[in-house]
Structure formats: structure tokens, C-alpha cells
């Protein structure tokens, strides 16, 4: 059954026109946009415009410690200066925490999550143990499942005592749930490469929420892509591996799977990928230095025709 926060799409007839392509740019407001962001935003924007589709802007500000309202305002200002337009209202994730909590509650109700009381130090020490040191995934050491074995009374006591905890997805239980539903082998469609098989088990029991961050990037991004009808996800190659987790969550929740396009990351002359710490290459700095929008579009890999 699909997530209650997502509306079912209206039924269409065989003669109905196909739905328009929907793309999105979904930055986190933790700093000013740089040329790499510009490349990703322009790629998504132009993909939608080439097909007469829709382009969305989403502000992924779920981490209150790192995200700042002034950066969210700057994102819209910089993108507008660059020449992009988008549908309104813009979805701001911090205003929709109840949506993500509903997903977490549904997963918990199916026995697919558990509270993890381990500190970062606990996890590092456990992952370094000789019998576990070789277990690494795309995000680094795989969590060894220390808290998975706690029984319900023990969990309840620790929560009642005020211990902080994260919510983890029980990977084995999740894959078992898909097997019982006879979900075929997970895969995603990558533009230019076709079907790519997924192996989410290599990530281990991923975190879906923390005491200081109410929902993880993985959960929020898959929920919102489904809610907003995103049909093509354009993003950097650094998120290619994460697609395995996103397809797992989509399958568990009954959400549609978009197509994906993971573009190469822009790098500087030394081969280093652009980052928010490169203040001289932010769109704001380039604008203040006298560059035109067309010049910055060209620097980002999208010269005007």
C-alpha cells in the first residue's frame, strides 16, 4: 500500500498522452552554490525544457544544525540570476516533517526498523573488530548490527531512560519483506546504460533518522521524488551508489521508480571536485567578479546555443 502522504495518480486510458517529464534540483542550504551545483541544475532544467516538461526546485534542509535560511534564499537568487525558472511553491523539507514521520511509522509497524543506541565511537570500535573489519560498503564500514539483537523490553527501558538513539533499517528484514511480496530483482534505469542491478545489502542497516536529524536524506529524497512525480533524477555521480538504497525504499513503500542520469562531477584544474569551501567559484562570487550569466553557464558546461 503506498504511503498515505502520496496521492494515487489518476487512472489514464490507453489513448492518454504520456505524462510530461519532471526533473528537479534539490540542494541543501549549507553554503552558496558553486559551479558543480550550476552544472547539475542546468542539466535537469534543460532536460525538462527539451521535452516540454516540468522543472522543480526543492530545498533539502532536514539537518537543522547545518542548514541556514539565508543560504536557502541565496539558492533561489543565484538560480534566478543564472536564468532558471521553476514551479512554485518550492517544497521545503523542514516544513513537512510529519510526512517523513509517517513513513518511518509505517516501516516500524512492519518490523523493518529498530532503535540504535550506539555512539559514533561504539560503531567505529565495533567495525574495527578483526571479524568485521573487512565489511565495508559505499559509505564506509558497515554497521555490525549491535542493537539489532536487543529485545523489545530492553529497547523500551533505554528509551524510557532518555537514551538518544537513531532509527535503522533492518536490511535483512527489508529484503525478506520484498521476497515475500515476490518483488523481482531490484534495478534502476540509468540513461545511456540501461538497467543497473542493485545490491542494497552492501550498505548494511542504514540510518533512517537520528535524534538531531528527524529523517535521513535517503528517506526524504525518495518520498519527495514520488510525491512530486519526478520521472528523471539528474544528479552527480557521487550519488550513483546511493540509488541502490533509494530503489529499496521505493519498492518497500510502493513508490514509482524514476529514471536516473548521474553526470560526472566538475573538477578544477588540479582534478579536485568543486565544493562549497571553494568560495571563489561560487555563483555569487563569480557574479560579483563581473561574470555574466551566460559566461557562468559556459563555465558550468552549458554554453548557450
Helices and strands as residue ranges (DSSP letters): E 22-25, H 35-50, E 54-59, H 69-82, E 91-92, G 93-95, H 97-109, E 113-116, H 120-127, E 136-137, E 140-141, G 146-149, H 152-160, E 166-169, H 171-180, E 187-190, E 194-197, G 200-203, E 207-209, H 217-227, E 232-236, G 237-239, H 243-253, E 259-263, G 279-281, H 283-288, H 293-299
